[in-house]
Amino acid sequence: MQLIAAELLPAASPGDLAAVLTSGLLITAENVAEHSDPYDQVVFDFTPGVRQKLLSLGESVTTRRVVALLDQYLGPHVPAVRGISQRVKNPAAAPLPEITREAPPYLRVECAVLTALSGASTPHREAAEVLRTRIDAYVASTR
């Protein structure tokens, strides 16, 4: 959150970030996997429906900038995020990442982004559906 704020909203204060954290928009994420790297875990997630609403209200240029930041800063540490910029830029050409125990929270974000960018783009819509199906199948197989 601090990275996105620093890059896209440099005038945001710690109070602004605290307001987001205490607004009810975020919940503490359930972490199911062992994490050896602090970048390898999702600590907060949006309450159901909030991510999709924010993505639908946001500009695709901003969404793509956030994706590029995630790829640049988290990609080296989180395999599920590595290459997300290319997958969002050209979903028909870029292979989907492997789904591991740590991957679903990150891949759900990618799926939401692909869905939000799918407007008139069949490749984005199809990639989102394939990814959603793969995540659901993986999660079902681990229960």
MDAnalysis code that builds the backbone (N, CA, C; Angstrom):
import MDAnalysis as mda
import numpy as np

u = mda.Universe.empty(429, n_residues=143, atom_resindex=np.repeat(np.arange(143), 3), trajectory=True)
u.add_TopologyAttr("name", ["N", "CA", "C"] * 143)
u.add_TopologyAttr("resid", np.arange(1, 144))
u.add_TopologyAttr("resname", ["MET", "GLN", "LEU", "ILE", "ALA", "ALA", "GLU", "LEU", "LEU", "PRO", "ALA", "ALA", "SER", "PRO", "GLY", "ASP", "LEU", "ALA", "ALA", "VAL", "LEU", "THR", "SER", "GLY", "LEU", "LEU", "ILE", "THR", "ALA", "GLU", "ASN", "VAL", "ALA", "GLU", "HIS", "SER", "ASP", "PRO", "TYR", "ASP", "GLN", "VAL", "VAL", "PHE", "ASP", "PHE", "THR", "PRO", "GLY", "VAL", "ARG", "GLN", "LYS", "LEU", "LEU", "SER", "LEU", "GLY", "GLU", "SER", "VAL", "THR", "THR", "ARG", "ARG", "VAL", "VAL", "ALA", "LEU", "LEU", "ASP", "GLN", "TYR", "LEU", "GLY", "PRO", "HIS", "VAL", "PRO", "ALA", "VAL", "ARG", "GLY", "ILE", "SER", "GLN", "ARG", "VAL", "LYS", "ASN", "PRO", "ALA", "ALA", "ALA", "PRO", "LEU", "PRO", "GLU", "ILE", "THR", "ARG", "GLU", "ALA", "PRO", "PRO", "TYR", "LEU", "ARG", "VAL", "GLU", "CYS", "ALA", "VAL", "LEU", "THR", "ALA", "LEU", "SER", "GLY", "ALA", "SER", "THR", "PRO", "HIS", "ARG", "GLU", "ALA", "ALA", "GLU", "VAL", "LEU", "ARG", "THR", "ARG", "ILE", "ASP", "ALA", "TYR", "VAL", "ALA", "SER", "THR", "ARG"])
u.atoms.positions = np.array([
    [0.827, -1.175, 0.000],
    [0.000, 0.000, 0.000],
    [0.880, 1.250, 0.000],
    [1.951, 1.235, 0.777],
    [2.838, 2.392, 0.826],
    [3.510, 2.631, -0.515],
    [3.877, 1.568, -1.210],
    [4.497, 1.691, -2.524],
    [3.553, 2.379, -3.503],
    [2.327, 1.914, -3.563],
    [1.346, 2.479, -4.494],
    [1.093, 3.940, -4.141],
    [0.932, 4.224, -2.854],
    [0.703, 5.606, -2.433],
    [1.898, 6.488, -2.791],
    [3.106, 6.015, -2.524],
    [4.308, 6.816, -2.806],
    [4.450, 7.099, -4.291],
    [4.134, 6.131, -5.129],
    [4.305, 6.289, -6.574],
    [3.154, 7.040, -7.245],
    [1.934, 6.782, -6.808],
    [0.774, 7.351, -7.502],
    [0.098, 8.496, -6.752],
    [0.287, 8.540, -5.438],
    [-0.317, 9.591, -4.619],
    [0.728, 10.133, -3.642],
    [1.773, 10.764, -4.152],
    [2.873, 11.182, -3.275],
    [2.455, 12.166, -2.178],
    [1.333, 12.838, -2.348],
    [0.885, 13.783, -1.320],
    [0.102, 13.091, -0.200],
    [-0.154, 11.786, -0.341],
    [-0.886, 11.054, 0.696],
    [-0.060, 11.012, 1.977],
    [-0.722, 11.260, 3.075],
    [-0.042, 11.262, 4.371],
    [-0.247, 9.922, 5.067],
    [0.528, 9.664, 6.124],
    [0.277, 8.455, 6.910],
    [-1.162, 8.405, 7.427],
    [-1.731, 9.570, 7.706],
    [-3.135, 9.624, 8.141],
    [-4.084, 9.153, 7.054],
    [-3.762, 9.474, 5.807],
    [-4.594, 9.009, 4.687],
    [-4.550, 7.489, 4.584],
    [-3.351, 6.912, 4.728],
    [-3.220, 5.458, 4.670],
    [-3.921, 4.810, 5.855],
    [-3.812, 5.433, 7.025],
    [-4.518, 4.914, 8.202],
    [-6.025, 4.958, 7.984],
    [-6.508, 5.985, 7.321],
    [-7.942, 6.081, 7.039],
    [-8.403, 4.929, 6.151],
    [-7.572, 4.552, 5.182],
    [-7.911, 3.414, 4.319],
    [-7.951, 2.137, 5.153],
    [-6.958, 1.955, 6.017],
    [-6.882, 0.737, 6.825],
    [-8.041, 0.607, 7.808],
    [-8.565, 1.720, 8.277],
    [-9.639, 1.673, 9.279],
    [-11.022, 1.943, 8.691],
    [-11.109, 2.035, 7.380],
    [-12.357, 2.415, 6.720],
    [-13.398, 1.303, 6.617],
    [-12.974, 0.063, 6.823],
    [-13.883, -1.053, 6.606],
    [-13.788, -1.610, 5.196],
    [-12.961, -0.997, 4.353],
    [-12.763, -1.496, 2.991],
    [-11.840, -2.702, 2.964],
    [-10.994, -2.825, 3.988],
    [-10.006, -3.899, 4.037],
    [-10.293, -4.841, 5.207],
    [-9.918, -6.093, 5.000],
    [-9.995, -7.086, 6.053],
    [-8.633, -7.765, 6.157],
    [-8.371, -8.388, 7.280],
    [-7.137, -9.147, 7.431],
    [-7.277, -10.415, 6.600],
    [-6.276, -10.677, 5.786],
    [-6.310, -11.842, 4.904],
    [-5.927, -13.096, 5.669],
    [-6.559, -14.181, 5.289],
    [-6.211, -15.482, 5.854],
    [-5.031, -16.028, 5.076],
    [-3.935, -16.300, 5.758],
    [-2.750, -16.853, 5.111],
    [-2.695, -18.347, 5.382],
    [-2.767, -19.144, 4.317],
    [-2.810, -20.591, 4.468],
    [-1.441, -21.247, 4.308],
    [-0.478, -20.532, 3.812],
    [0.825, -21.137, 3.524],
    [1.887, -20.614, 4.477],
    [2.937, -21.395, 4.607],
    [4.106, -20.949, 5.356],
    [4.830, -19.910, 4.513],
    [5.298, -18.860, 5.145],
    [5.949, -17.784, 4.400],
    [7.338, -17.532, 4.953],
    [8.327, -17.647, 4.101],
    [9.695, -17.386, 4.517],
    [10.117, -15.966, 4.180],
    [9.416, -15.331, 3.298],
    [9.758, -13.995, 2.834],
    [8.597, -13.060, 3.175],
    [8.861, -11.895, 3.760],
    [7.761, -11.001, 4.116],
    [6.958, -10.521, 2.903],
    [7.542, -10.560, 1.704],
    [6.815, -10.163, 0.511],
    [5.899, -11.280, 0.017],
    [6.052, -12.455, 0.580],
    [5.353, -13.640, 0.102],
    [4.025, -13.869, 0.820],
    [3.466, -12.817, 1.397],
    [2.183, -12.993, 2.043],
    [1.289, -11.782, 1.832],
    [0.029, -12.056, 1.744],
    [-0.971, -11.006, 1.634],
    [-1.494, -10.776, 3.048],
    [-1.368, -9.560, 3.542],
    [-1.765, -9.262, 4.909],
    [-3.201, -8.725, 4.943],
    [-3.545, -7.896, 3.969],
    [-4.887, -7.339, 3.881],
    [-5.483, -7.662, 2.530],
    [-6.804, -7.715, 2.502],
    [-7.523, -7.872, 1.241],
    [-8.743, -6.972, 1.316],
    [-9.302, -6.654, 0.174],
    [-10.524, -5.873, 0.163],
    [-11.697, -6.727, 0.601],
    [-12.674, -6.098, 1.224],
    [-13.902, -6.821, 1.530],
    [-14.546, -7.209, 0.200],
    [-15.361, -8.257, 0.184],
    [-15.937, -8.726, -1.084],
    [-16.614, -7.605, -1.881],
    [-16.276, -7.555, -3.153],
    [-16.863, -6.599, -4.082],
    [-16.151, -5.267, -4.188],
    [-15.324, -4.920, -3.196],
    [-14.675, -3.599, -3.189],
    [-13.632, -3.488, -4.294],
    [-12.787, -4.505, -4.454],
    [-11.749, -4.443, -5.493],
    [-12.384, -4.235, -6.862],
    [-13.416, -5.029, -7.155],
    [-14.071, -4.926, -8.456],
    [-14.680, -3.535, -8.661],
    [-15.273, -2.987, -7.609],
    [-15.882, -1.656, -7.717],
    [-14.802, -0.596, -7.962],
    [-13.714, -0.656, -7.215],
    [-12.629, 0.315, -7.400],
    [-12.019, 0.199, -8.799],
    [-11.809, -1.031, -9.256],
    [-11.264, -1.223, -10.601],
    [-12.221, -0.704, -11.665],
    [-13.512, -0.870, -11.452],
    [-14.478, -0.391, -12.443],
    [-14.544, 1.134, -12.484],
    [-14.223, 1.775, -11.366],
    [-14.251, 3.241, -11.305],
    [-12.923, 3.870, -11.729],
    [-11.855, 3.094, -11.669],
    [-10.527, 3.618, -11.979],
    [-10.255, 3.662, -13.469],
    [-9.190, 4.339, -13.809],
    [-8.763, 4.424, -15.205],
    [-7.822, 3.266, -15.515],
    [-7.939, 2.717, -16.710],
    [-7.100, 1.570, -17.074],
    [-5.619, 1.930, -17.061],
    [-5.283, 3.171, -17.358],
    [-3.877, 3.598, -17.332],
    [-3.325, 3.476, -15.910],
    [-4.103, 3.880, -14.924],
    [-3.676, 3.784, -13.530],
    [-3.573, 2.323, -13.104],
    [-4.549, 1.525, -13.515],
    [-4.520, 0.099, -13.193],
    [-3.257, -0.538, -13.746],
    [-2.916, -0.215, -14.976],
    [-1.707, -0.778, -15.592],
    [-0.433, -0.290, -14.886],
    [-0.435, 0.937, -14.388],
    [0.723, 1.447, -13.643],
    [0.905, 0.684, -12.341],
    [-0.206, 0.411, -11.654],
    [-0.136, -0.365, -10.415],
    [0.387, -1.771, -10.712],
    [-0.102, -2.385, -11.781],
    [0.364, -3.715, -12.171],
    [1.869, -3.688, -12.444],
    [2.340, -2.659, -13.133],
    [3.777, -2.549, -13.423],
    [4.588, -2.414, -12.131],
    [4.077, -1.648, -11.164],
    [4.765, -1.512, -9.879],
    [4.814, -2.850, -9.141],
    [3.706, -3.574, -9.159],
    [3.686, -4.886, -8.508],
    [4.700, -5.820, -9.145],
    [4.744, -5.816, -10.464],
    [5.692, -6.673, -11.176],
    [7.132, -6.281, -10.836],
    [7.400, -4.994, -10.857],
    [8.753, -4.509, -10.606],
    [9.224, -4.794, -9.183],
    [8.376, -4.547, -8.196],
    [8.809, -4.650, -6.811],
    [8.507, -5.995, -6.150],
    [7.386, -6.614, -6.506],
    [7.046, -7.908, -5.912],
    [7.468, -9.083, -6.784],
    [7.494, -8.882, -8.096],
    [7.831, -9.958, -9.019],
    [9.110, -10.710, -8.669],
    [10.177, -10.021, -8.287],
    [11.400, -10.742, -7.936],
    [11.264, -11.630, -6.697],
    [10.272, -11.363, -5.857],
    [10.097, -12.100, -4.610],
    [8.931, -13.080, -4.630],
    [7.955, -12.820, -5.497],
    [6.707, -13.604, -5.496],
    [6.490, -14.189, -6.889],
    [6.714, -15.486, -7.049],
    [6.581, -16.092, -8.376],
    [5.219, -15.860, -9.045],
    [4.147, -15.827, -8.285],
    [2.818, -15.637, -8.871],
    [2.646, -14.250, -9.490],
    [3.430, -13.290, -9.031],
    [3.330, -11.915, -9.542],
    [4.291, -11.692, -10.709],
    [5.378, -12.442, -10.734],
    [6.411, -12.274, -11.758],
    [5.794, -12.378, -13.156],
    [5.970, -11.349, -13.966],
    [5.470, -11.348, -15.332],
    [4.047, -10.854, -15.487],
    [3.437, -10.358, -14.412],
    [2.042, -9.914, -14.490],
    [1.867, -8.780, -15.504],
    [2.856, -7.918, -15.646],
    [2.743, -6.816, -16.616],
    [2.522, -7.346, -18.026],
    [3.308, -8.349, -18.401],
    [3.156, -8.935, -19.739],
    [1.827, -9.659, -19.887],
    [1.402, -10.362, -18.833],
    [0.127, -11.081, -18.905],
    [-1.039, -10.119, -19.045],
    [-0.946, -8.957, -18.398],
    [-2.019, -7.964, -18.503],
    [-1.934, -7.239, -19.846],
    [-0.737, -6.971, -20.303],
    [-0.551, -6.275, -21.582],
    [-1.019, -7.122, -22.754],
    [-0.658, -8.402, -22.738],
    [-0.992, -9.280, -23.857],
    [-1.386, -10.661, -23.327],
    [-2.598, -10.781, -22.787],
    [-2.989, -12.023, -22.126],
    [-3.041, -13.242, -23.034],
    [-3.223, -13.052, -24.315],
    [-3.292, -14.196, -25.226],
    [-1.916, -14.810, -25.460],
    [-0.857, -14.012, -25.317],
    [0.491, -14.483, -25.630],
    [1.282, -14.925, -24.402],
    [0.925, -14.408, -23.247],
    [1.718, -14.689, -22.045],
    [1.146, -15.886, -21.293],
    [1.994, -16.843, -20.935],
    [1.500, -18.012, -20.193],
    [1.091, -17.634, -18.770],
    [0.061, -18.289, -18.276],
    [-0.385, -18.054, -16.906],
    [0.620, -18.674, -15.940],
    [0.754, -18.098, -14.758],
    [1.719, -18.632, -13.796],
    [1.239, -19.959, -13.196],
    [2.183, -20.685, -12.640],
    [1.858, -21.923, -11.934],
    [1.079, -21.576, -10.673],
    [0.101, -22.389, -10.356],
    [-0.663, -22.157, -9.138],
    [-0.069, -23.023, -8.038],
    [0.461, -22.344, -7.026],
    [1.041, -22.994, -5.866],
    [0.199, -22.632, -4.649],
    [0.600, -23.132, -3.523],
    [-0.163, -22.865, -2.294],
    [-0.206, -21.367, -1.965],
    [0.855, -20.644, -2.284],
    [0.921, -19.213, -1.984],
    [0.247, -18.349, -3.036],
    [0.012, -18.884, -4.215],
    [-0.398, -18.080, -5.365],
    [-1.838, -17.562, -5.373],
    [-2.845, -18.276, -4.894],
    [-4.228, -17.819, -5.095],
    [-4.540, -16.369, -4.725],
    [-4.076, -15.840, -3.585],
    [-4.422, -14.429, -3.314],
    [-3.908, -13.458, -4.380],
    [-2.711, -13.715, -4.891],
    [-2.135, -12.855, -5.920],
    [-2.856, -13.050, -7.253],
    [-3.171, -14.287, -7.561],
    [-3.820, -14.575, -8.841],
    [-5.266, -14.098, -8.863],
    [-5.907, -14.024, -7.707],
    [-7.261, -13.445, -7.662],
    [-7.218, -11.956, -8.018],
    [-6.171, -11.291, -7.572],
    [-5.991, -9.880, -7.945],
    [-5.796, -9.771, -9.452],
    [-4.936, -10.613, -9.997],
    [-4.705, -10.599, -11.442],
    [-5.998, -10.876, -12.205],
    [-6.763, -11.813, -11.716],
    [-8.037, -12.150, -12.357],
    [-8.980, -10.938, -12.340],
    [-9.039, -10.237, -11.213],
    [-9.886, -9.045, -11.111],
    [-9.411, -7.959, -12.073],
    [-8.102, -7.795, -12.192],
    [-7.559, -6.796, -13.118],
    [-7.895, -7.165, -14.558],
    [-7.681, -8.420, -14.910],
    [-8.010, -8.862, -16.280],
    [-9.491, -8.654, -16.575],
    [-10.333, -8.949, -15.604],
    [-11.772, -8.755, -15.779],
    [-12.097, -7.274, -15.972],
    [-11.482, -6.428, -15.145],
    [-11.742, -4.986, -15.247],
    [-11.283, -4.420, -16.579],
    [-10.215, -4.969, -17.130],
    [-9.690, -4.473, -18.400],
    [-10.335, -5.162, -19.605],
    [-11.256, -6.065, -19.359],
    [-11.803, -6.878, -20.448],
    [-12.842, -6.166, -21.295],
    [-13.401, -5.058, -20.822],
    [-14.385, -4.301, -21.586],
    [-14.671, -4.826, -22.964],
    [-13.918, -4.392, -23.927],
    [-14.111, -4.831, -25.311],
    [-13.017, -5.809, -25.736],
    [-12.276, -6.332, -24.759],
    [-11.131, -7.183, -25.084],
    [-11.427, -8.644, -24.794],
    [-11.636, -9.407, -25.832],
    [-11.880, -10.833, -25.663],
    [-10.693, -11.538, -25.008],
    [-9.435, -11.253, -25.385],
    [-8.312, -11.937, -24.736],
    [-8.267, -11.726, -23.210],
    [-8.547, -10.514, -22.751],
    [-8.553, -10.262, -21.308],
    [-9.663, -11.060, -20.632],
    [-10.829, -11.045, -21.212],
    [-11.977, -11.761, -20.655],
    [-11.701, -13.262, -20.613],
    [-11.167, -13.802, -21.697],
    [-10.868, -15.242, -21.749],
    [-9.773, -15.620, -20.757],
    [-8.734, -14.812, -20.655],
    [-7.658, -15.103, -19.700],
    [-8.181, -15.056, -18.271],
    [-9.037, -14.096, -17.973],
    [-9.625, -14.005, -16.631],
    [-10.432, -15.251, -16.314],
    [-11.208, -15.723, -17.263],
    [-12.036, -16.913, -17.037],
    [-11.180, -18.163, -16.861],
    [-10.162, -18.320, -17.676],
    [-9.263, -19.473, -17.538],
    [-8.564, -19.427, -16.181],
    [-8.076, -18.261, -15.802],
    [-7.380, -18.120, -14.529],
    [-8.326, -18.401, -13.363],
    [-9.523, -17.857, -13.413],
    [-10.522, -18.082, -12.366],
    [-10.823, -19.579, -12.228],
    [-10.990, -20.255, -13.344],
    [-11.275, -21.692, -13.336],
    [-10.113, -22.471, -12.733],
    [-8.887, -22.108, -13.109],
    [-7.698, -22.794, -12.575],
    [-7.540, -22.560, -11.077],
    [-7.788, -21.340, -10.616],
    [-7.695, -21.047, -9.178],
    [-8.736, -21.870, -8.421],
    [-9.977, -21.847, -8.894],
    [-11.054, -22.586, -8.222],
    [-10.755, -24.073, -8.172],
    [-10.244, -24.628, -9.266],
    [-9.913, -26.057, -9.303],
    [-8.783, -26.374, -8.326],
    [-7.779, -25.510, -8.276],
    [-6.659, -25.742, -7.360],
    [-7.148, -25.705, -5.911],
    [-7.906, -24.662, -5.571],
    [-8.402, -24.524, -4.203],
    [-9.274, -25.720, -3.827],
    [-10.142, -26.141, -4.728],
    [-11.010, -27.302, -4.476],
    [-10.183, -28.572, -4.257],
    [-9.086, -28.705, -4.974],
    [-8.268, -29.917, -4.860],
    [-7.472, -29.969, -3.551],
    [-7.331, -28.828, -2.882],
    [-6.551, -28.799, -1.648],
    [-7.421, -28.888, -0.409],
    [-8.704, -28.988, -0.584],
    [-9.610, -29.063, 0.585],
    [-9.806, -30.463, 1.034],
])
